[in-house]
């Protein structure tokens, strides 16, 4: 994929890898699970929030946006514009259905229960 996209694809992967490396480095200071939990709590460690919001999220957004088709088929309108946010919405709906929600509000969405790459 990166080769097919030329320098742009490689740059997207490098940005994502750099963001992940920064987050790993942040947690590497922990000596036990309690310290890891504390480092993951943005109230106790604001650096983790910054790393997620300013490095990982933009890198993931750019990667997902780059791979999206401009439009997707829609039953009502024929087609609608695609966006990275529509991928997130579709992922959440899929997780709720998988958890037995069936769209009726009975499902419980557990954060970080599954990670899916679309």
N, CA, C and O of each residue as an XYZ file, in Angstrom:
472
protein
N       0.825     -1.193      0.000
C       0.000      0.000      0.000
C       0.864      1.250      0.000
O       0.628      2.159     -0.796
N       1.870      1.314      0.886
C       2.721      2.504      0.970
C       3.446      2.751     -0.347
O       3.618      3.898     -0.760
N       3.878      1.659     -1.017
C       4.570      1.826     -2.283
C       3.616      2.360     -3.350
O       3.999      3.202     -4.162
N       2.389      1.877     -3.351
C       1.406      2.316     -4.335
C       1.045      3.784     -4.141
O       0.712      4.473     -5.105
N       1.108      4.264     -2.911
C       0.755      5.657     -2.614
C       1.945      6.593     -2.792
O       1.799      7.810     -2.672
N       3.110      6.042     -3.074
C       4.303      6.867     -3.227
C       4.760      7.387     -1.883
O       4.574      6.729     -0.859
N       5.355      8.562     -1.882
C       5.867      9.170     -0.653
C       4.780      9.491      0.355
O       5.035      9.499      1.559
N       3.570      9.757     -0.119
C       2.472     10.113      0.789
C       2.107      8.947      1.707
O       1.921      9.142      2.908
N       2.004      7.757      1.163
C       1.671      6.587      1.976
C       2.741      6.296      3.005
O       2.437      5.966      4.151
N       3.985      6.416      2.601
C       5.085      6.181      3.529
C       5.086      7.231      4.639
O       5.333      6.905      5.801
N       4.814      8.477      4.291
C       4.772      9.551      5.292
C       3.657      9.315      6.307
O       3.830      9.595      7.493
N       2.517      8.804      5.851
C       1.405      8.510      6.761
C       1.790      7.410      7.743
O       1.498      7.501      8.936
N       2.443      6.376      7.238
C       2.872      5.277      8.108
C       3.969      5.711      9.071
O       4.001      5.258     10.215
N       4.854      6.571      8.629
C       5.914      7.079      9.504
C       5.308      7.916     10.627
O       5.724      7.800     11.780
N       4.337      8.751     10.301
C       3.681      9.578     11.325
C       2.970      8.697     12.355
O       3.038      8.961     13.555
N       2.294      7.659     11.885
C       1.602      6.750     12.800
C       2.606      6.009     13.683
O       2.399      5.876     14.889
N       3.676      5.536     13.088
C       4.704      4.821     13.836
C       5.356      5.731     14.885
O       5.625      5.291     16.003
N       5.605      6.972     14.537
C       6.198      7.920     15.481
C       5.255      8.181     16.653
O       5.697      8.278     17.797
N       3.958      8.293     16.371
C       2.973      8.512     17.437
C       2.932      7.316     18.390
O       2.898      7.485     19.609
N       2.934      6.125     17.831
C       2.916      4.908     18.656
C       4.195      4.812     19.490
O       4.146      4.446     20.664
N       5.322      5.136     18.892
C       6.595      5.105     19.629
C       6.574      6.071     20.819
O       7.077      5.742     21.893
N       6.001      7.245     20.631
C       5.912      8.226     21.729
C       5.029      7.709     22.863
O       5.335      7.913     24.037
N       3.941      7.044     22.508
C       3.035      6.506     23.533
C       3.710      5.342     24.272
O       3.601      5.231     25.493
N       4.395      4.494     23.540
C       5.127      3.388     24.177
C       6.189      3.938     25.120
O       6.359      3.432     26.229
N       6.898      4.965     24.685
C       7.923      5.574     25.540
C       7.298      6.164     26.802
O       7.881      6.089     27.883
N       6.123      6.743     26.660
C       5.421      7.312     27.819
C       5.143      6.229     28.859
O       5.365      6.444     30.051
N       4.664      5.080     28.422
C       4.315      4.006     29.350
C       5.528      3.186     29.808
O       5.432      2.439     30.783
N       6.642      3.314     29.130
C       7.807      2.507     29.493
C       8.406      2.914     30.841
O       9.186      2.158     31.420
N       8.059      4.079     31.339
C       8.569      4.515     32.644
C       7.913      3.753     33.797
O       8.422      3.764     34.918
N       6.799      3.101     33.526
C       6.061      2.394     34.581
C       6.789      1.129     35.001
O       7.344      0.408     34.172
N       6.777      0.870     36.301
C       7.428     -0.323     36.853
C       6.415     -1.433     37.168
O       6.798     -2.593     37.325
N       5.114     -1.079     37.262
C       4.091     -2.073     37.584
C       2.755     -1.630     36.987
O       2.658     -0.563     36.380
N       1.726     -2.464     37.168
C       0.414     -2.164     36.578
C      -0.214     -0.908     37.147
O      -0.898     -0.181     36.426
N       0.003     -0.638     38.422
C      -0.566      0.568     39.036
C       0.029      1.808     38.382
O      -0.694      2.748     38.052
N       1.333      1.810     38.198
C       1.978      2.947     37.545
C       1.525      3.093     36.093
O       1.353      4.210     35.606
N       1.334      1.979     35.406
C       0.832      2.040     34.028
C      -0.566      2.645     33.996
O      -0.876      3.463     33.129
N      -1.405      2.243     34.941
C      -2.759      2.799     35.013
C      -2.703      4.291     35.282
O      -3.465      5.059     34.694
N      -1.815      4.704     36.157
C      -1.684      6.127     36.469
C      -1.179      6.912     35.258
O      -1.639      8.023     34.998
N      -0.231      6.329     34.521
C       0.270      6.991     33.319
C      -0.792      7.069     32.225
O      -0.718      7.933     31.351
N      -1.778      6.174     32.265
C      -2.851      6.177     31.281
C      -4.024      7.047     31.656
O      -4.946      7.217     30.858
N      -4.013      7.604     32.858
C      -5.092      8.472     33.333
C      -4.713      9.919     33.041
O      -3.778     10.448     33.642
N      -5.426     10.558     32.127
C      -5.058     11.914     31.710
C      -5.232     12.944     32.827
O      -4.676     14.040     32.754
N      -6.005     12.593     33.864
C      -6.112     13.513     35.008
C      -4.825     13.506     35.814
O      -4.418     14.539     36.346
N      -4.187     12.355     35.909
C      -2.939     12.238     36.662
C      -1.714     12.501     35.792
O      -0.684     12.968     36.278
N      -1.836     12.202     34.528
C      -0.720     12.350     33.588
C      -1.229     13.026     32.315
O      -1.554     12.348     31.341
N      -1.299     14.362     32.319
C      -1.833     15.082     31.146
C      -1.048     14.810     29.855
O      -1.566     15.009     28.756
N       0.199     14.358     29.995
C       0.996     14.070     28.801
C       0.354     13.012     27.915
O       0.449     13.093     26.691
N      -0.297     12.020     28.515
C      -0.906     10.954     27.714
C      -2.060     11.517     26.879
O      -2.243     11.122     25.727
N      -2.824     12.425     27.448
C      -3.897     13.062     26.682
C      -3.344     13.847     25.509
O      -3.881     13.801     24.402
N      -2.261     14.569     25.767
C      -1.627     15.338     24.698
C      -1.123     14.408     23.596
O      -1.333     14.672     22.412
N      -0.458     13.321     23.987
C       0.063     12.375     23.001
C      -1.047     11.799     22.135
O      -0.895     11.676     20.920
N      -2.156     11.451     22.758
C      -3.272     10.870     22.009
C      -3.928     11.893     21.089
O      -4.163     11.622     19.911
N      -4.218     13.066     21.636
C      -4.952     14.073     20.864
C      -4.113     14.783     19.814
O      -4.641     15.221     18.792
N      -2.825     14.902     20.050
C      -1.999     15.691     19.135
C      -1.039     14.876     18.290
O      -0.415     15.417     17.377
N      -0.904     13.582     18.573
C      -0.036     12.761     17.723
C      -0.773     11.558     17.145
O      -0.802     11.379     15.928
N      -1.370     10.729     18.007
C      -2.003      9.503     17.513
C      -3.283      9.784     16.718
O      -3.446      9.275     15.609
N      -4.178     10.580     17.271
C      -5.449     10.844     16.571
C      -5.246     11.477     15.197
O      -5.843     11.014     14.226
N      -4.420     12.524     15.082
C      -4.211     13.085     13.734
C      -3.579     12.086     12.758
O      -3.918     12.074     11.574
N      -2.668     11.255     13.251
C      -2.036     10.265     12.372
C      -3.058      9.225     11.903
O      -3.078      8.859     10.728
N      -3.900      8.752     12.817
C      -4.943      7.786     12.441
C      -5.959      8.425     11.495
O      -6.376      7.807     10.515
N      -6.351      9.647     11.788
C      -7.314     10.364     10.941
C      -6.778     10.466      9.512
O      -7.488     10.160      8.554
N      -5.520     10.900      9.374
C      -4.926     11.054      8.045
C      -4.845      9.720      7.314
O      -5.088      9.657      6.109
N      -4.505      8.655      8.035
C      -4.401      7.333      7.421
C      -5.759      6.830      6.948
O      -5.881      6.317      5.836
N      -6.776      6.975      7.790
C      -8.121      6.528      7.404
C      -8.652      7.390      6.264
O      -9.232      6.875      5.309
N      -8.454      8.692      6.364
C      -8.944      9.597      5.325
C      -8.303      9.298      3.976
O      -8.967      9.381      2.943
N      -7.038      8.957      3.976
C      -6.325      8.684      2.738
C      -6.878      7.455      2.030
O      -6.898      7.411      0.800
N      -7.324      6.463      2.783
C      -7.801      5.225      2.181
C      -9.282      5.206      1.835
O      -9.768      4.222      1.279
N     -10.004      6.263      2.150
C     -11.448      6.278      1.900
C     -11.787      6.611      0.457
O     -11.128      7.428     -0.186
N     -12.816      5.967     -0.029
C     -13.384      6.374     -1.307
C     -14.137      7.679     -1.056
O     -14.626      7.895      0.053
N     -14.243      8.548     -2.052
C     -14.888      9.845     -1.810
C     -16.374      9.731     -1.446
O     -16.896     10.556     -0.696
N     -17.051      8.708     -1.978
C     -18.478      8.561     -1.703
C     -18.802      7.106     -1.375
O     -18.072      6.194     -1.763
N     -19.897      6.902     -0.660
C     -20.404      5.555     -0.423
C     -21.864      5.516     -0.840
O     -22.555      6.535     -0.829
N     -22.319      4.335     -1.207
C     -23.707      4.189     -1.647
C     -24.646      4.355     -0.469
O     -24.357      3.918      0.645
N     -25.771      4.991     -0.733
C     -26.783      5.219      0.298
C     -28.137      4.864     -0.303
O     -28.440      5.256     -1.430
N     -28.942      4.132      0.437
C     -30.244      3.678     -0.054
C     -31.159      4.857     -0.366
O     -31.878      4.829     -1.365
N     -31.145      5.885      0.464
C     -32.070      7.007      0.305
C     -31.555      8.043     -0.695
O     -32.285      8.435     -1.605
N     -30.314      8.487     -0.538
C     -29.811      9.574     -1.375
C     -29.015      9.102     -2.586
O     -28.633      9.923     -3.420
N     -28.757      7.814     -2.704
C     -27.980      7.289     -3.812
C     -26.499      7.219     -3.476
O     -25.857      6.186     -3.666
N     -25.972      8.311     -2.983
C     -24.585      8.317     -2.510
C     -24.415      9.452     -1.508
O     -25.128     10.454     -1.552
N     -23.470      9.274     -0.619
C     -23.162     10.336      0.336
C     -21.659     10.399      0.530
O     -20.949      9.407      0.363
N     -21.196     11.572      0.882
C     -19.769     11.802      1.038
C     -19.228     10.992      2.205
O     -19.846     10.932      3.268
N     -18.092     10.379      2.005
C     -17.422      9.596      3.038
C     -16.516     10.490      3.873
O     -16.015     11.506      3.391
N     -16.312     10.108      5.113
C     -15.387     10.824      5.983
C     -14.832      9.842      7.015
O     -15.436      8.797      7.257
N     -13.692     10.165      7.623
C     -13.181      9.284      8.686
C     -14.188      9.112      9.814
O     -14.244      8.052     10.437
N     -14.977     10.135     10.080
C     -15.960     10.033     11.152
C     -17.025      8.972     10.817
O     -17.525      8.300     11.719
N     -17.372      8.819      9.545
C     -18.362      7.792      9.181
C     -17.812      6.392      9.456
O     -18.579      5.477      9.756
N     -16.491      6.216      9.356
C     -15.869      4.928      9.688
C     -16.026      4.657     11.183
O     -16.342      3.539     11.591
N     -15.801      5.696     11.996
C     -15.963      5.559     13.451
C     -17.408      5.218     13.788
O     -17.663      4.318     14.588
N     -18.349      5.926     13.188
C     -19.770      5.653     13.449
C     -20.140      4.223     13.067
O     -20.846      3.546     13.815
N     -19.676      3.765     11.925
C     -19.974      2.404     11.487
C     -19.355      1.379     12.430
O     -19.957      0.338     12.691
N     -18.155      1.661     12.945
C     -17.496      0.743     13.877
C     -18.259      0.636     15.180
O     -18.398     -0.455     15.732
N     -18.751      1.750     15.673
C     -19.511      1.744     16.927
C     -20.809      0.983     16.749
O     -21.188      0.206     17.626
N     -21.499      1.185     15.640
C     -22.746      0.460     15.386
C     -22.477     -1.039     15.307
O     -23.252     -1.835     15.839
N     -21.399     -1.428     14.655
C     -21.050     -2.840     14.534
C     -20.784     -3.443     15.901
O     -21.253     -4.545     16.185
N     -20.043     -2.749     16.755
C     -19.744     -3.243     18.093
C     -21.011     -3.385     18.926
O     -21.155     -4.362     19.660
N     -21.918     -2.444     18.827
C     -23.166     -2.524     19.600
C     -23.994     -3.723     19.170
O     -24.563     -4.427     20.006
N     -24.060     -3.954     17.863
C     -24.819     -5.105     17.379
C     -24.166     -6.404     17.823
O     -24.856     -7.355     18.190
N     -22.840     -6.449     17.791
C     -22.124     -7.656     18.202
C     -22.312     -7.942     19.690
O     -22.228     -9.092     20.121
N     -22.565     -6.896     20.471
C     -22.748     -7.062     21.903
C     -24.203     -7.368     22.268
O     -24.543     -7.429     23.449
N     -25.055     -7.558     21.271
C     -26.438     -7.930     21.537
C     -27.381     -6.753     21.664
O     -28.510     -6.899     22.133
N     -26.916     -5.581     21.246
C     -27.756     -4.390     21.371
C     -28.877     -4.371     20.360
O     -29.988     -3.944     20.672
N     -28.604     -4.826     19.159
C     -29.628     -4.866     18.123
C     -30.204     -3.507     17.791
O     -31.258     -3.420     17.160
N     -29.526     -2.434     18.209
C     -30.006     -1.102     17.907
C     -31.100     -0.628     18.833
O     -31.567      0.502     18.688
N     -31.526     -1.437     19.772
C     -32.610     -1.060     20.665
C     -32.145     -0.426     21.961
O     -32.940     -0.259     22.886
N     -30.881     -0.073     22.044
C     -30.381      0.585     23.245
C     -30.026     -0.380     24.364
O     -29.651      0.058     25.452
N     -30.137     -1.697     24.123
C     -29.853     -2.673     25.169
C     -28.380     -3.037     25.222
O     -27.897     -3.511     26.251
N     -27.656     -2.820     24.125
C     -26.239     -3.176     24.091
C     -25.404     -2.194     24.887
O     -25.744     -1.017     25.010
N     -24.338     -2.686     25.407
C     -23.410     -1.851     26.147
C     -22.118     -1.778     25.364
O     -21.565     -2.803     24.965
N     -21.643     -0.580     25.148
C     -20.405     -0.402     24.421
C     -19.274     -0.296     25.419
O     -19.250      0.621     26.240
N     -18.331     -1.232     25.356
C     -17.211     -1.243     26.263
C     -16.014     -0.610     25.572
O     -15.564     -1.116     24.544
N     -15.481      0.498     26.117
C     -14.324      1.120     25.483
C     -13.145      0.161     25.436
O     -12.906     -0.592     26.380
N     -12.419      0.195     24.343
C     -11.225     -0.598     24.142
C     -11.491     -2.102     24.172
O     -10.567     -2.882     24.404
N     -12.754     -2.527     23.939
C     -13.044     -3.954     23.940
C     -12.483     -4.637     22.703
O     -11.988     -5.762     22.778
N     -12.561     -3.954     21.561
C     -12.002     -4.514     20.347
C     -11.411     -3.394     19.517
O     -11.855     -2.249     19.605
N     -10.437     -3.709     18.732
C      -9.858     -2.748     17.809
C      -9.993     -3.353     16.419
O      -9.549     -4.473     16.169
N     -10.601     -2.611     15.536
C     -10.797     -3.112     14.175
C     -10.148     -2.154     13.209
O     -10.303     -0.939     13.330
N      -9.432     -2.688     12.264
C      -8.834     -1.884     11.218
C      -9.690     -2.076      9.993
O      -9.866     -3.197      9.515
N     -10.222     -0.987      9.486
C     -11.089     -1.065      8.308
C     -10.334     -0.752      7.055
O     -10.910     -0.771      5.967
